[in-house]
Amino acid sequence: MVDAAAGYPIKIQVRNLTVAFSGTVSLDGITLDIPSHEVLSIIGPANSGKTTFLKTLNRLVDFMPTSRVTGEVLLDGKDVYRNYDPVTLRRQIGIIFALPVPLPTTVFENVIYGLRRQRKHRKGELESLAEKALADAYLWDEVKDRLDEQAMKLSGGQQQRLCIARTLAVNPQVILFDEPCSALDPISTAKIEEAMLKLKKYYTIVLVTNNTKQAARVGDRTAFFLMGKLVEMDLTSRMFTSPRDKRTDGYISGRFG
């Protein structure tokens, strides 16, 4: 299936997705398509289901015993709940959280953590793959002489880009970003946004952000969630100039949220 506007194949199809926790609905009948090689920005006020949506795409909701998921999430046409085991799926759909979570080891060992678990790469390959991942995360020039230092010594922005590099190293198809810049300064935020714009050439990216300006800067498309429902989704240029729904206009213009 190809998205006519984008010209790229659809990477993720979501059909009537409903997620509830202990009977309380967090997502209510979400249906949307995410084309390959695009950034989808998801905006909306708190408790709109944005983070739940991300965690449903790669089945992190499996760790929540009270969760109940109905509907479909398809990755390249295959249902992620029926045709993938969770570990394999999470290699294909990586996630970056709001706060960086580097492992308590060196910069180098952080990047190659997932590759070591695969046990199919020689030392020389690990070094080459680590360099590429760090370069793609816009971090190599800053840490190439610090690979044996503890990752916790890096700045917050560097730690977040290190987490991005760790995700890239295992070569996923999709990268999910959950408020990746919420705790960062403007310079670090700009570097991560620059990385996203570069990375969409190779990956499909879904960005949850409360920063509407960030959504406008990096998103090819934007989806507006409100109280667990998808209000509307469109090309970002149209969403931020002529939204169809007055609630979208109210949120983007800052009248609520």
PyRosetta script that sets phi, psi and omega in degrees:
from pyrosetta import init, pose_from_sequence

init()
pose = pose_from_sequence("MVDAAAGYPIKIQVRNLTVAFSGTVSLDGITLDIPSHEVLSIIGPANSGKTTFLKTLNRLVDFMPTSRVTGEVLLDGKDVYRNYDPVTLRRQIGIIFALPVPLPTTVFENVIYGLRRQRKHRKGELESLAEKALADAYLWDEVKDRLDEQAMKLSGGQQQRLCIARTLAVNPQVILFDEPCSALDPISTAKIEEAMLKLKKYYTIVLVTNNTKQAARVGDRTAFFLMGKLVEMDLTSRMFTSPRDKRTDGYISGRFG")
pose.set_psi(1, 133.7)
pose.set_omega(1, -177.8)
pose.set_phi(2, -119.3)
pose.set_psi(2, 135.2)
pose.set_omega(2, 174.4)
pose.set_phi(3, -76.7)
pose.set_psi(3, 121.3)
pose.set_omega(3, -174.1)
pose.set_phi(4, -63.5)
pose.set_psi(4, -38.8)
pose.set_omega(4, -178.1)
pose.set_phi(5, -71.5)
pose.set_psi(5, -39.4)
pose.set_omega(5, -175.9)
pose.set_phi(6, -84.5)
pose.set_psi(6, -32.9)
pose.set_omega(6, -174.6)
pose.set_phi(7, 80.0)
pose.set_psi(7, 4.5)
pose.set_omega(7, 179.1)
pose.set_phi(8, -109.3)
pose.set_psi(8, 151.6)
pose.set_omega(8, 174.6)
pose.set_phi(9, -61.0)
pose.set_psi(9, 151.2)
pose.set_omega(9, 175.0)
pose.set_phi(10, -74.2)
pose.set_psi(10, 124.7)
pose.set_omega(10, 179.4)
pose.set_phi(11, -87.2)
pose.set_psi(11, -45.1)
pose.set_omega(11, -178.4)
pose.set_phi(12, -127.2)
pose.set_psi(12, 130.0)
pose.set_omega(12, 173.1)
pose.set_phi(13, -115.0)
pose.set_psi(13, 128.7)
pose.set_omega(13, 178.0)
pose.set_phi(14, -116.6)
pose.set_psi(14, 126.6)
pose.set_omega(14, -175.4)
pose.set_phi(15, -128.2)
pose.set_psi(15, 113.9)
pose.set_omega(15, 174.7)
pose.set_phi(16, 49.3)
pose.set_psi(16, 46.6)
pose.set_omega(16, -176.5)
pose.set_phi(17, -78.8)
pose.set_psi(17, 122.4)
pose.set_omega(17, 176.5)
pose.set_phi(18, -127.6)
pose.set_psi(18, 131.5)
pose.set_omega(18, 180.0)
pose.set_phi(19, -129.5)
pose.set_psi(19, 130.8)
pose.set_omega(19, 178.7)
pose.set_phi(20, -130.0)
pose.set_psi(20, 149.2)
pose.set_omega(20, 175.7)
pose.set_phi(21, -122.6)
pose.set_psi(21, 119.2)
pose.set_omega(21, -176.7)
pose.set_phi(22, 51.8)
pose.set_psi(22, 37.1)
pose.set_omega(22, 177.2)
pose.set_phi(23, 86.8)
pose.set_psi(23, -9.4)
pose.set_omega(23, 179.0)
pose.set_phi(24, -91.3)
pose.set_psi(24, 123.0)
pose.set_omega(24, -174.7)
pose.set_phi(25, -76.0)
pose.set_psi(25, 128.0)
pose.set_omega(25, 176.5)
pose.set_phi(26, -103.8)
pose.set_psi(26, -37.5)
pose.set_omega(26, 174.6)
pose.set_phi(27, -125.9)
pose.set_psi(27, 136.5)
pose.set_omega(27, -171.9)
pose.set_phi(28, -128.8)
pose.set_psi(28, 95.1)
pose.set_omega(28, 171.9)
pose.set_phi(29, 66.4)
pose.set_psi(29, 44.1)
pose.set_omega(29, -178.5)
pose.set_phi(30, -76.2)
pose.set_psi(30, 128.6)
pose.set_omega(30, 174.7)
pose.set_phi(31, -133.2)
pose.set_psi(31, 121.7)
pose.set_omega(31, 177.5)
pose.set_phi(32, -163.7)
pose.set_psi(32, 162.6)
pose.set_omega(32, 175.7)
pose.set_phi(33, -117.6)
pose.set_psi(33, 142.5)
pose.set_omega(33, 177.7)
pose.set_phi(34, -120.4)
pose.set_psi(34, 109.3)
pose.set_omega(34, 179.6)
pose.set_phi(35, -69.1)
pose.set_psi(35, 155.9)
pose.set_omega(35, 173.5)
pose.set_phi(36, -64.8)
pose.set_psi(36, 153.8)
pose.set_omega(36, 171.5)
pose.set_phi(37, 58.2)
pose.set_psi(37, 36.3)
pose.set_omega(37, 173.9)
pose.set_phi(38, -132.9)
pose.set_psi(38, 161.3)
pose.set_omega(38, 170.5)
pose.set_phi(39, -105.2)
pose.set_psi(39, 119.0)
pose.set_omega(39, 172.2)
pose.set_phi(40, -98.4)
pose.set_psi(40, 116.1)
pose.set_omega(40, 174.3)
pose.set_phi(41, -89.7)
pose.set_psi(41, 132.8)
pose.set_omega(41, 176.4)
pose.set_phi(42, -115.1)
pose.set_psi(42, 120.7)
pose.set_omega(42, -178.3)
pose.set_phi(43, -120.4)
pose.set_psi(43, 165.3)
pose.set_omega(43, 178.5)
pose.set_phi(44, 151.6)
pose.set_psi(44, 159.0)
pose.set_omega(44, -179.9)
pose.set_phi(45, -68.3)
pose.set_psi(45, 172.7)
pose.set_omega(45, 178.3)
pose.set_phi(46, -57.7)
pose.set_psi(46, 149.4)
pose.set_omega(46, 178.0)
pose.set_phi(47, 64.3)
pose.set_psi(47, 31.7)
pose.set_omega(47, 175.1)
pose.set_phi(48, -95.3)
pose.set_psi(48, -4.8)
pose.set_omega(48, 178.8)
pose.set_phi(49, 94.9)
pose.set_psi(49, 9.9)
pose.set_omega(49, -174.9)
pose.set_phi(50, -63.4)
pose.set_psi(50, -50.5)
pose.set_omega(50, -179.5)
pose.set_phi(51, -68.0)
pose.set_psi(51, -38.2)
pose.set_omega(51, 175.7)
pose.set_phi(52, -58.2)
pose.set_psi(52, -39.6)
pose.set_omega(52, 178.2)
pose.set_phi(53, -59.1)
pose.set_psi(53, -47.5)
pose.set_omega(53, 178.6)
pose.set_phi(54, -59.8)
pose.set_psi(54, -46.9)
pose.set_omega(54, -175.8)
pose.set_phi(55, -68.7)
pose.set_psi(55, -19.3)
pose.set_omega(55, 176.2)
pose.set_phi(56, -79.6)
pose.set_psi(56, -33.6)
pose.set_omega(56, -178.7)
pose.set_phi(57, -61.2)
pose.set_psi(57, -38.0)
pose.set_omega(57, 179.7)
pose.set_phi(58, -113.3)
pose.set_psi(58, 19.2)
pose.set_omega(58, 171.0)
pose.set_phi(59, 65.5)
pose.set_psi(59, 27.1)
pose.set_omega(59, 170.8)
pose.set_phi(60, -67.5)
pose.set_psi(60, -20.1)
pose.set_omega(60, 176.2)
pose.set_phi(61, -65.5)
pose.set_psi(61, -14.8)
pose.set_omega(61, 176.6)
pose.set_phi(62, -59.3)
pose.set_psi(62, -26.2)
pose.set_omega(62, -178.3)
pose.set_phi(63, -78.6)
pose.set_psi(63, -5.4)
pose.set_omega(63, -179.4)
pose.set_phi(64, -103.5)
pose.set_psi(64, 103.6)
pose.set_omega(64, -170.2)
pose.set_phi(65, -62.5)
pose.set_psi(65, -21.6)
pose.set_omega(65, -179.0)
pose.set_phi(66, -91.2)
pose.set_psi(66, 2.6)
pose.set_omega(66, -176.2)
pose.set_phi(67, -77.3)
pose.set_psi(67, 146.7)
pose.set_omega(67, 173.8)
pose.set_phi(68, -136.4)
pose.set_psi(68, 123.1)
pose.set_omega(68, -175.7)
pose.set_phi(69, -116.1)
pose.set_psi(69, 128.8)
pose.set_omega(69, 172.7)
pose.set_phi(70, -128.2)
pose.set_psi(70, 162.7)
pose.set_omega(70, -175.0)
pose.set_phi(71, 96.4)
pose.set_psi(71, -165.7)
pose.set_omega(71, -175.7)
pose.set_phi(72, -131.6)
pose.set_psi(72, 143.4)
pose.set_omega(72, 166.9)
pose.set_phi(73, -127.1)
pose.set_psi(73, 117.0)
pose.set_omega(73, -176.6)
pose.set_phi(74, -112.0)
pose.set_psi(74, 129.2)
pose.set_omega(74, 172.6)
pose.set_phi(75, -108.8)
pose.set_psi(75, 114.6)
pose.set_omega(75, -174.6)
pose.set_phi(76, 51.7)
pose.set_psi(76, 40.2)
pose.set_omega(76, 175.4)
pose.set_phi(77, 84.0)
pose.set_psi(77, -2.2)
pose.set_omega(77, -178.8)
pose.set_phi(78, -109.4)
pose.set_psi(78, 133.3)
pose.set_omega(78, -178.0)
pose.set_phi(79, -67.8)
pose.set_psi(79, 123.2)
pose.set_omega(79, -175.7)
pose.set_phi(80, -70.6)
pose.set_psi(80, -17.9)
pose.set_omega(80, 179.3)
pose.set_phi(81, -94.5)
pose.set_psi(81, -11.6)
pose.set_omega(81, -179.2)
pose.set_phi(82, -117.5)
pose.set_psi(82, -29.1)
pose.set_omega(82, -172.7)
pose.set_phi(83, -111.1)
pose.set_psi(83, 0.6)
pose.set_omega(83, 178.9)
pose.set_phi(84, -129.6)
pose.set_psi(84, 141.7)
pose.set_omega(84, 164.7)
pose.set_phi(85, -84.3)
pose.set_psi(85, 152.2)
pose.set_omega(85, -171.8)
pose.set_phi(86, -58.0)
pose.set_psi(86, -38.8)
pose.set_omega(86, -177.4)
pose.set_phi(87, -64.4)
pose.set_psi(87, -46.6)
pose.set_omega(87, 178.2)
pose.set_phi(88, -62.7)
pose.set_psi(88, -41.7)
pose.set_omega(88, -179.5)
pose.set_phi(89, -61.4)
pose.set_psi(89, -42.8)
pose.set_omega(89, -176.5)
pose.set_phi(90, -71.7)
pose.set_psi(90, -17.4)
pose.set_omega(90, 170.1)
pose.set_phi(91, -73.6)
pose.set_psi(91, -29.4)
pose.set_omega(91, -179.4)
pose.set_phi(92, -85.4)
pose.set_psi(92, -30.4)
pose.set_omega(92, -179.6)
pose.set_phi(93, -124.2)
pose.set_psi(93, 95.3)
pose.set_omega(93, -179.3)
pose.set_phi(94, -86.8)
pose.set_psi(94, 162.3)
pose.set_omega(94, -178.3)
pose.set_phi(95, -137.6)
pose.set_psi(95, 139.6)
pose.set_omega(95, 175.3)
pose.set_phi(96, -114.7)
pose.set_psi(96, 126.5)
pose.set_omega(96, -175.0)
pose.set_phi(97, -92.5)
pose.set_psi(97, 172.8)
pose.set_omega(97, -177.1)
pose.set_phi(98, -62.2)
pose.set_psi(98, -44.7)
pose.set_omega(98, 178.5)
pose.set_phi(99, -101.5)
pose.set_psi(99, 132.3)
pose.set_omega(99, 179.3)
pose.set_phi(100, -62.8)
pose.set_psi(100, 141.4)
pose.set_omega(100, -179.2)
pose.set_phi(101, -128.0)
pose.set_psi(101, 67.6)
pose.set_omega(101, 176.6)
pose.set_phi(102, -66.7)
pose.set_psi(102, 149.3)
pose.set_omega(102, 176.9)
pose.set_phi(103, -76.0)
pose.set_psi(103, 152.6)
pose.set_omega(103, -177.7)
pose.set_phi(104, -78.0)
pose.set_psi(104, 62.4)
pose.set_omega(104, 179.7)
pose.set_phi(105, -150.6)
pose.set_psi(105, -166.3)
pose.set_omega(105, -174.9)
pose.set_phi(106, -74.6)
pose.set_psi(106, 166.3)
pose.set_omega(106, 176.4)
pose.set_phi(107, -57.6)
pose.set_psi(107, -48.5)
pose.set_omega(107, -178.2)
pose.set_phi(108, -60.8)
pose.set_psi(108, -46.5)
pose.set_omega(108, -178.0)
pose.set_phi(109, -66.6)
pose.set_psi(109, -29.6)
pose.set_omega(109, 174.4)
pose.set_phi(110, -61.5)
pose.set_psi(110, -46.8)
pose.set_omega(110, -175.4)
pose.set_phi(111, -65.5)
pose.set_psi(111, -40.2)
pose.set_omega(111, -173.0)
pose.set_phi(112, -95.3)
pose.set_psi(112, 10.2)
pose.set_omega(112, -177.1)
pose.set_phi(113, -54.3)
pose.set_psi(113, -51.4)
pose.set_omega(113, -179.3)
pose.set_phi(114, -66.3)
pose.set_psi(114, -35.4)
pose.set_omega(114, 179.2)
pose.set_phi(115, -66.6)
pose.set_psi(115, -39.1)
pose.set_omega(115, 177.5)
pose.set_phi(116, -62.1)
pose.set_psi(116, -37.4)
pose.set_omega(116, -179.8)
pose.set_phi(117, -66.9)
pose.set_psi(117, -26.3)
pose.set_omega(117, 177.1)
pose.set_phi(118, -75.3)
pose.set_psi(118, -24.9)
pose.set_omega(118, 175.4)
pose.set_phi(119, 54.3)
pose.set_psi(119, 44.4)
pose.set_omega(119, 179.3)
pose.set_phi(120, -135.2)
pose.set_psi(120, 15.4)
pose.set_omega(120, -177.7)
pose.set_phi(121, -124.2)
pose.set_psi(121, 138.7)
pose.set_omega(121, 174.6)
pose.set_phi(122, -81.5)
pose.set_psi(122, 167.5)
pose.set_omega(122, -175.8)
pose.set_phi(123, -57.5)
pose.set_psi(123, -45.5)
pose.set_omega(123, -180.0)
pose.set_phi(124, -61.0)
pose.set_psi(124, -38.2)
pose.set_omega(124, 177.6)
pose.set_phi(125, -66.5)
pose.set_psi(125, -40.7)
pose.set_omega(125, 179.5)
pose.set_phi(126, -60.7)
pose.set_psi(126, -42.1)
pose.set_omega(126, -179.9)
pose.set_phi(127, -64.6)
pose.set_psi(127, -42.3)
pose.set_omega(127, -179.8)
pose.set_phi(128, -66.4)
pose.set_psi(128, -43.1)
pose.set_omega(128, -179.6)
pose.set_phi(129, -68.0)
pose.set_psi(129, -36.6)
pose.set_omega(129, 178.0)
pose.set_phi(130, -64.7)
pose.set_psi(130, -43.1)
pose.set_omega(130, 179.2)
pose.set_phi(131, -61.6)
pose.set_psi(131, -44.0)
pose.set_omega(131, -179.8)
pose.set_phi(132, -63.3)
pose.set_psi(132, -43.8)
pose.set_omega(132, -179.0)
pose.set_phi(133, -63.6)
pose.set_psi(133, -41.9)
pose.set_omega(133, 179.4)
pose.set_phi(134, -67.6)
pose.set_psi(134, -36.7)
pose.set_omega(134, 177.5)
pose.set_phi(135, -67.0)
pose.set_psi(135, -41.8)
pose.set_omega(135, 179.5)
pose.set_phi(136, -66.3)
pose.set_psi(136, -26.4)
pose.set_omega(136, 177.7)
pose.set_phi(137, -90.0)
pose.set_psi(137, 9.8)
pose.set_omega(137, 179.0)
pose.set_phi(138, 59.3)
pose.set_psi(138, 42.4)
pose.set_omega(138, -177.2)
pose.set_phi(139, -128.7)
pose.set_psi(139, -18.0)
pose.set_omega(139, -172.1)
pose.set_phi(140, -54.7)
pose.set_psi(140, -49.3)
pose.set_omega(140, -176.5)
pose.set_phi(141, -60.7)
pose.set_psi(141, -26.4)
pose.set_omega(141, -177.9)
pose.set_phi(142, -86.8)
pose.set_psi(142, -21.2)
pose.set_omega(142, -174.0)
pose.set_phi(143, -125.4)
pose.set_psi(143, 3.0)
pose.set_omega(143, -174.6)
pose.set_phi(144, -60.4)
pose.set_psi(144, -24.2)
pose.set_omega(144, 176.6)
pose.set_phi(145, -101.8)
pose.set_psi(145, 11.1)
pose.set_omega(145, -176.7)
pose.set_phi(146, -128.5)
pose.set_psi(146, 21.4)
pose.set_omega(146, -173.7)
pose.set_phi(147, -63.0)
pose.set_psi(147, -26.2)
pose.set_omega(147, -179.1)
pose.set_phi(148, -94.7)
pose.set_psi(148, 2.8)
pose.set_omega(148, 175.6)
pose.set_phi(149, -80.7)
pose.set_psi(149, 158.0)
pose.set_omega(149, 176.0)
pose.set_phi(150, -67.2)
pose.set_psi(150, 134.4)
pose.set_omega(150, -177.2)
pose.set_phi(151, -61.4)
pose.set_psi(151, -29.0)
pose.set_omega(151, -178.0)
pose.set_phi(152, -67.7)
pose.set_psi(152, -12.3)
pose.set_omega(152, 177.6)
pose.set_phi(153, -81.2)
pose.set_psi(153, -12.0)
pose.set_omega(153, 178.6)
pose.set_phi(154, -72.7)
pose.set_psi(154, 158.8)
pose.set_omega(154, 175.4)
pose.set_phi(155, -69.5)
pose.set_psi(155, 167.9)
pose.set_omega(155, -179.3)
pose.set_phi(156, -59.2)
pose.set_psi(156, -43.5)
pose.set_omega(156, 179.3)
pose.set_phi(157, -65.2)
pose.set_psi(157, -38.9)
pose.set_omega(157, 177.5)
pose.set_phi(158, -67.2)
pose.set_psi(158, -39.0)
pose.set_omega(158, 177.7)
pose.set_phi(159, -61.8)
pose.set_psi(159, -39.3)
pose.set_omega(159, 179.7)
pose.set_phi(160, -66.8)
pose.set_psi(160, -41.1)
pose.set_omega(160, 177.4)
pose.set_phi(161, -68.5)
pose.set_psi(161, -29.3)
pose.set_omega(161, 174.3)
pose.set_phi(162, -64.6)
pose.set_psi(162, -41.1)
pose.set_omega(162, 177.2)
pose.set_phi(163, -63.9)
pose.set_psi(163, -36.3)
pose.set_omega(163, 175.4)
pose.set_phi(164, -63.7)
pose.set_psi(164, -45.0)
pose.set_omega(164, 179.2)
pose.set_phi(165, -60.6)
pose.set_psi(165, -40.6)
pose.set_omega(165, 178.9)
pose.set_phi(166, -61.4)
pose.set_psi(166, -38.4)
pose.set_omega(166, 177.0)
pose.set_phi(167, -69.2)
pose.set_psi(167, -43.6)
pose.set_omega(167, -178.6)
pose.set_phi(168, -64.0)
pose.set_psi(168, -31.7)
pose.set_omega(168, -174.0)
pose.set_phi(169, -58.9)
pose.set_psi(169, -31.6)
pose.set_omega(169, -178.5)
pose.set_phi(170, -90.2)
pose.set_psi(170, 6.6)
pose.set_omega(170, 172.3)
pose.set_phi(171, 58.3)
pose.set_psi(171, 62.9)
pose.set_omega(171, 177.1)
pose.set_phi(172, -74.5)
pose.set_psi(172, 173.9)
pose.set_omega(172, 173.5)
pose.set_phi(173, -98.0)
pose.set_psi(173, -30.8)
pose.set_omega(173, -175.0)
pose.set_phi(174, -130.8)
pose.set_psi(174, 140.4)
pose.set_omega(174, 175.1)
pose.set_phi(175, -122.7)
pose.set_psi(175, 126.1)
pose.set_omega(175, 177.6)
pose.set_phi(176, -101.4)
pose.set_psi(176, 132.2)
pose.set_omega(176, 177.8)
pose.set_phi(177, -118.5)
pose.set_psi(177, 120.2)
pose.set_omega(177, 179.0)
pose.set_phi(178, -108.0)
pose.set_psi(178, 96.0)
pose.set_omega(178, -178.9)
pose.set_phi(179, 49.9)
pose.set_psi(179, 52.6)
pose.set_omega(179, -170.7)
pose.set_phi(180, -67.4)
pose.set_psi(180, -16.4)
pose.set_omega(180, -175.7)
pose.set_phi(181, -113.3)
pose.set_psi(181, 8.5)
pose.set_omega(181, -172.6)
pose.set_phi(182, -63.4)
pose.set_psi(182, -25.9)
pose.set_omega(182, -178.2)
pose.set_phi(183, -109.7)
pose.set_psi(183, 15.4)
pose.set_omega(183, -172.4)
pose.set_phi(184, -111.1)
pose.set_psi(184, 158.4)
pose.set_omega(184, 176.9)
pose.set_phi(185, -78.5)
pose.set_psi(185, 166.1)
pose.set_omega(185, -176.3)
pose.set_phi(186, -59.3)
pose.set_psi(186, -35.2)
pose.set_omega(186, -179.1)
pose.set_phi(187, -67.9)
pose.set_psi(187, -45.5)
pose.set_omega(187, 178.0)
pose.set_phi(188, -64.7)
pose.set_psi(188, -38.3)
pose.set_omega(188, 177.5)
pose.set_phi(189, -60.4)
pose.set_psi(189, -43.9)
pose.set_omega(189, -179.8)
pose.set_phi(190, -61.8)
pose.set_psi(190, -38.7)
pose.set_omega(190, 179.9)
pose.set_phi(191, -66.9)
pose.set_psi(191, -39.3)
pose.set_omega(191, 179.3)
pose.set_phi(192, -69.3)
pose.set_psi(192, -39.3)
pose.set_omega(192, 176.8)
pose.set_phi(193, -63.8)
pose.set_psi(193, -40.4)
pose.set_omega(193, 177.2)
pose.set_phi(194, -62.0)
pose.set_psi(194, -40.1)
pose.set_omega(194, 177.8)
pose.set_phi(195, -63.0)
pose.set_psi(195, -42.7)
pose.set_omega(195, 179.1)
pose.set_phi(196, -58.8)
pose.set_psi(196, -45.3)
pose.set_omega(196, -177.9)
pose.set_phi(197, -64.0)
pose.set_psi(197, -33.1)
pose.set_omega(197, 176.6)
pose.set_phi(198, -74.8)
pose.set_psi(198, -41.9)
pose.set_omega(198, -172.9)
pose.set_phi(199, -69.7)
pose.set_psi(199, -24.2)
pose.set_omega(199, -178.1)
pose.set_phi(200, -64.5)
pose.set_psi(200, -16.0)
pose.set_omega(200, 174.8)
pose.set_phi(201, -63.2)
pose.set_psi(201, -28.7)
pose.set_omega(201, -175.2)
pose.set_phi(202, -113.6)
pose.set_psi(202, -19.9)
pose.set_omega(202, -173.9)
pose.set_phi(203, -133.2)
pose.set_psi(203, 166.2)
pose.set_omega(203, 168.9)
pose.set_phi(204, -99.1)
pose.set_psi(204, 134.4)
pose.set_omega(204, -173.3)
pose.set_phi(205, -124.0)
pose.set_psi(205, 134.0)
pose.set_omega(205, 173.6)
pose.set_phi(206, -120.2)
pose.set_psi(206, 120.6)
pose.set_omega(206, -175.9)
pose.set_phi(207, -115.7)
pose.set_psi(207, 117.9)
pose.set_omega(207, 169.0)
pose.set_phi(208, -93.4)
pose.set_psi(208, 126.0)
pose.set_omega(208, -179.3)
pose.set_phi(209, -148.2)
pose.set_psi(209, 143.2)
pose.set_omega(209, 172.3)
pose.set_phi(210, -91.7)
pose.set_psi(210, -1.6)
pose.set_omega(210, -179.8)
pose.set_phi(211, -96.3)
pose.set_psi(211, 100.2)
pose.set_omega(211, -176.7)
pose.set_phi(212, -63.8)
pose.set_psi(212, -30.6)
pose.set_omega(212, 177.6)
pose.set_phi(213, -66.3)
pose.set_psi(213, -37.7)
pose.set_omega(213, 176.4)
pose.set_phi(214, -65.0)
pose.set_psi(214, -43.4)
pose.set_omega(214, 177.6)
pose.set_phi(215, -56.8)
pose.set_psi(215, -41.3)
pose.set_omega(215, -179.8)
pose.set_phi(216, -69.5)
pose.set_psi(216, -34.0)
pose.set_omega(216, -177.5)
pose.set_phi(217, -71.3)
pose.set_psi(217, -39.3)
pose.set_omega(217, -170.2)
pose.set_phi(218, -112.5)
pose.set_psi(218, -17.6)
pose.set_omega(218, -173.2)
pose.set_phi(219, -82.5)
pose.set_psi(219, 131.0)
pose.set_omega(219, 169.1)
pose.set_phi(220, -74.9)
pose.set_psi(220, -38.2)
pose.set_omega(220, 174.7)
pose.set_phi(221, -130.0)
pose.set_psi(221, 157.6)
pose.set_omega(221, 177.4)
pose.set_phi(222, -133.0)
pose.set_psi(222, 136.7)
pose.set_omega(222, 174.9)
pose.set_phi(223, -115.8)
pose.set_psi(223, 135.6)
pose.set_omega(223, 179.4)
pose.set_phi(224, -107.7)
pose.set_psi(224, 117.1)
pose.set_omega(224, 177.6)
pose.set_phi(225, -101.7)
pose.set_psi(225, 141.6)
pose.set_omega(225, 176.8)
pose.set_phi(226, -147.3)
pose.set_psi(226, 120.0)
pose.set_omega(226, 178.3)
pose.set_phi(227, 52.0)
pose.set_psi(227, 44.0)
pose.set_omega(227, 174.9)
pose.set_phi(228, 82.7)
pose.set_psi(228, -0.9)
pose.set_omega(228, -179.3)
pose.set_phi(229, -113.3)
pose.set_psi(229, 151.0)
pose.set_omega(229, 172.1)
pose.set_phi(230, -85.3)
pose.set_psi(230, 110.8)
pose.set_omega(230, -179.7)
pose.set_phi(231, -75.2)
pose.set_psi(231, -50.1)
pose.set_omega(231, 175.1)
pose.set_phi(232, -164.1)
pose.set_psi(232, 160.8)
pose.set_omega(232, 177.8)
pose.set_phi(233, -145.1)
pose.set_psi(233, 136.1)
pose.set_omega(233, -176.7)
pose.set_phi(234, -160.7)
pose.set_psi(234, 175.7)
pose.set_omega(234, 170.5)
pose.set_phi(235, -56.2)
pose.set_psi(235, 138.5)
pose.set_omega(235, -175.6)
pose.set_phi(236, -57.6)
pose.set_psi(236, -38.9)
pose.set_omega(236, -179.4)
pose.set_phi(237, -59.5)
pose.set_psi(237, -35.4)
pose.set_omega(237, 178.8)
pose.set_phi(238, -81.1)
pose.set_psi(238, -38.6)
pose.set_omega(238, -178.4)
pose.set_phi(239, -60.0)
pose.set_psi(239, -36.7)
pose.set_omega(239, -174.6)
pose.set_phi(240, -92.7)
pose.set_psi(240, -1.4)
pose.set_omega(240, 177.4)
pose.set_phi(241, -118.5)
pose.set_psi(241, -36.2)
pose.set_omega(241, -178.2)
pose.set_phi(242, -147.4)
pose.set_psi(242, 65.3)
pose.set_omega(242, 178.1)
pose.set_phi(243, -61.3)
pose.set_psi(243, 148.2)
pose.set_omega(243, -177.9)
pose.set_phi(244, -79.2)
pose.set_psi(244, -31.0)
pose.set_omega(244, -174.3)
pose.set_phi(245, -104.3)
pose.set_psi(245, 134.2)
pose.set_omega(245, -178.4)
pose.set_phi(246, -64.1)
pose.set_psi(246, -25.2)
pose.set_omega(246, 177.8)
pose.set_phi(247, -69.0)
pose.set_psi(247, -38.9)
pose.set_omega(247, 175.4)
pose.set_phi(248, -61.3)
pose.set_psi(248, -46.6)
pose.set_omega(248, 179.4)
pose.set_phi(249, -59.9)
pose.set_psi(249, -40.1)
pose.set_omega(249, -179.9)
pose.set_phi(250, -64.9)
pose.set_psi(250, -38.9)
pose.set_omega(250, 179.7)
pose.set_phi(251, -71.8)
pose.set_psi(251, -46.1)
pose.set_omega(251, -177.6)
pose.set_phi(252, -64.0)
pose.set_psi(252, -36.4)
pose.set_omega(252, -178.5)
pose.set_phi(253, -82.3)
pose.set_psi(253, -3.8)
pose.set_omega(253, 175.8)
pose.set_phi(254, 86.2)
pose.set_psi(254, 13.2)
pose.set_omega(254, -179.0)
pose.set_phi(255, -76.7)
pose.set_psi(255, -18.5)
pose.set_omega(255, 170.5)
pose.set_phi(256, -153.7)
pose.set_psi(256, 168.0)
pose.set_omega(256, 176.7)
pose.set_phi(257, 109.9)
pose.dump_pdb("model.pdb")
